[in-house]
Amino acid sequence: MEYLDPVEVSPDNYKLLLENDQVRVLEMTLKAGESDVKHSHHNETVYFQSGGKVVVHLPDGGTAELEPPDGFVMWHEAWTHRVQNVGTTDIRAIIVEPK
């Protein structure tokens, strides 16, 4: 899998908060109606400070609809995707990727 760094390919949506030998921490913001750029994550834990309604677009053309509430925490194995905010609220999340 080619790794597409979200901070590099979608800098309007992803900000690097911390990186060291152990972990990488990102902040993700996605305004209502906005979509980020196709990107990758290593295994990740995501904490949604402000949730919303999203469609996740997968490389094989498939999609998944999610509606994480405020305060929701999820874990996902390494993957590549694009996220589209189809709701009416802005989404903010903290992403933690162990190295």
C-alpha positions as CSV (number, residue, x, y, z in Angstrom):
1,M,0.0,0.0,0.0
2,E,1.4,3.4,-1.0
3,Y,1.3,5.7,2.0
4,L,-0.3,9.1,1.4
5,D,0.5,11.3,4.3
6,P,-2.7,13.3,5.2
7,V,-0.7,16.3,6.4
8,E,1.0,16.5,3.0
9,V,-1.9,15.7,0.7
10,S,-4.7,17.4,2.6
11,P,-3.0,20.2,4.6
12,D,-6.3,22.2,4.9
13,N,-7.8,19.3,6.9
14,Y,-4.9,17.7,8.8
15,K,-2.4,19.3,11.2
16,L,0.5,17.5,12.9
17,L,0.3,18.1,16.7
18,L,3.1,15.7,17.8
19,E,5.5,13.3,16.3
20,N,8.3,11.3,18.0
21,D,9.7,7.8,17.9
22,Q,6.6,6.3,19.6
23,V,3.6,8.1,18.2
24,R,2.1,10.5,15.7
25,V,-0.8,12.8,16.7
26,L,-2.9,14.7,14.1
27,E,-5.8,17.1,14.3
28,M,-8.5,16.7,11.6
29,T,-11.0,19.3,10.8
30,L,-13.6,18.9,8.1
31,K,-16.2,21.6,7.6
32,A,-19.8,20.8,6.7
33,G,-20.0,19.9,3.0
34,E,-16.3,19.5,2.7
35,S,-14.2,16.6,1.6
36,D,-10.5,15.8,2.3
37,V,-8.1,14.3,-0.2
38,K,-7.4,10.6,-0.5
39,H,-4.9,9.8,2.2
40,S,-3.6,7.0,4.4
41,H,-3.3,6.2,8.1
42,H,-1.3,3.6,10.0
43,N,-3.3,1.8,12.7
44,E,-5.2,4.7,14.3
45,T,-7.3,5.6,17.3
46,V,-9.6,8.5,16.5
47,Y,-11.3,10.7,19.1
48,F,-14.2,12.8,17.7
49,Q,-14.3,16.1,19.6
50,S,-17.2,17.2,17.4
51,G,-18.8,14.4,15.4
52,G,-21.1,14.5,12.4
53,K,-22.2,12.6,9.4
54,V,-19.6,11.3,6.9
55,V,-19.2,9.1,3.9
56,V,-15.9,7.3,3.7
57,H,-14.8,6.6,0.2
58,L,-12.5,3.5,-0.2
59,P,-10.0,2.8,-2.9
60,D,-12.0,-0.1,-4.3
61,G,-14.9,2.3,-5.0
62,G,-16.9,1.2,-2.0
63,T,-18.3,3.6,0.6
64,A,-19.3,3.5,4.3
65,E,-21.6,6.0,6.0
66,L,-20.7,6.8,9.6
67,E,-22.3,9.2,12.1
68,P,-19.9,9.5,15.1
69,P,-21.4,11.5,17.9
70,D,-19.4,14.1,19.9
71,G,-16.9,12.2,22.1
72,F,-16.9,9.0,20.1
73,V,-13.7,7.0,20.0
74,M,-12.9,4.4,17.3
75,W,-9.9,2.3,16.3
76,H,-9.1,1.2,12.7
77,E,-6.3,-0.8,11.1
78,A,-4.1,0.9,8.6
79,W,-6.0,2.1,5.5
80,T,-6.4,4.5,2.7
81,H,-9.6,6.5,2.2
82,R,-11.2,9.9,1.6
83,V,-13.7,11.4,4.0
84,Q,-16.7,13.5,2.9
85,N,-18.6,15.5,5.5
86,V,-22.2,15.2,4.4
87,G,-23.7,16.6,7.5
88,T,-24.5,20.1,8.6
89,T,-21.9,20.5,11.4
90,D,-18.1,20.8,11.3
91,I,-16.2,17.8,12.4
92,R,-13.0,17.9,14.6
93,A,-11.1,14.8,15.6
94,I,-7.7,13.9,17.2
95,I,-6.0,10.9,15.5
96,V,-3.3,8.9,17.3
97,E,-1.1,6.6,15.3
98,P,1.4,4.5,17.1
99,K,4.7,3.9,15.3
